[in-house]
Amino acid sequence: MSTSKNYSKHQQKIIKSYYDNRGAISLQRLSELVTDLYLAEGKARETKWKQAVGALEKMGVPKKRIDHLRKQDNPTLLAKLVEEFMAKE
């Protein structure tokens, strides 16, 4: 396991910045996935949904809500959730 002693100060700043901005990064990724879901079909759509579920989990969205979104298979509902998160920022 690595410790902060193994990283230069510059690397430590980059790592800290990433973790400080992880929520915004996940939200941006989720926003991109909404667009991808509108365009995807078949196996590609399934893959995009799996990625969206992963992003939602990282953002702390309750499993019940994630399951509902996934069951509905409706990118519009996911887009509305992204809008909710953006309004909070």
C-alpha positions in Angstrom: 0.0 0.0 0.0 1.3 3.4 -0.9 1.7 6.3 1.5 1.8 10.0 0.7 5.6 9.8 1.2 5.8 7.9 -2.1 4.4 10.8 -4.0 5.9 14.1 -4.8 4.2 17.3 -3.6 3.0 17.9 -7.1 1.5 14.4 -7.3 -0.1 14.9 -3.9 -1.8 18.1 -5.1 -3.1 16.3 -8.1 -4.5 13.5 -6.1 -6.1 15.9 -3.5 -7.6 17.9 -6.3 -9.1 14.8 -7.9 -10.8 13.7 -4.6 -11.9 17.3 -3.8 -13.6 17.4 -7.2 -14.8 13.8 -7.4 -18.5 14.8 -7.2 -18.2 17.3 -10.1 -16.3 14.7 -12.1 -19.0 12.0 -11.5 -21.7 14.5 -12.4 -20.0 15.5 -15.6 -19.5 11.8 -16.5 -23.2 11.1 -15.7 -24.3 13.9 -17.9 -22.2 12.5 -20.8 -23.8 9.1 -20.2 -27.3 10.5 -20.5 -26.4 11.7 -24.0 -24.9 8.3 -24.8 -28.0 6.5 -23.6 -30.3 8.5 -25.9 -28.2 7.3 -28.8 -27.3 3.7 -27.7 -29.1 0.6 -28.6 -28.8 -3.1 -27.7 -25.6 -4.2 -26.0 -24.1 -0.7 -26.1 -27.1 0.7 -24.2 -26.8 -2.0 -21.5 -23.1 -1.0 -21.1 -23.9 2.7 -20.8 -26.6 1.9 -18.1 -24.0 -0.1 -16.2 -21.6 2.8 -16.3 -24.4 5.2 -15.2 -25.3 2.9 -12.3 -21.6 3.0 -11.2 -21.6 6.8 -11.4 -24.8 7.0 -9.4 -23.4 4.7 -6.7 -20.3 6.8 -6.4 -22.5 9.9 -6.0 -24.3 8.3 -3.1 -27.7 7.9 -4.8 -29.9 5.4 -2.9 -30.0 1.9 -4.4 -33.8 2.0 -4.5 -33.7 5.1 -6.7 -31.0 3.6 -8.9 -33.0 0.4 -9.3 -36.1 2.4 -10.3 -34.1 4.4 -12.9 -32.6 1.2 -14.3 -35.9 -0.6 -14.5 -37.6 2.3 -16.3 -34.7 2.4 -18.9 -35.6 6.0 -19.6 -32.7 8.4 -20.2 -35.0 11.4 -19.6 -35.5 10.3 -16.0 -31.7 10.1 -15.6 -31.4 13.6 -17.2 -33.8 15.0 -14.6 -31.7 13.5 -11.8 -28.6 15.1 -13.3 -30.5 18.5 -13.4 -31.3 18.0 -9.7 -27.7 17.5 -8.8 -26.6 20.5 -10.9 -29.1 22.7 -9.2 -27.6 21.7 -5.8 -24.1 22.8 -6.9 
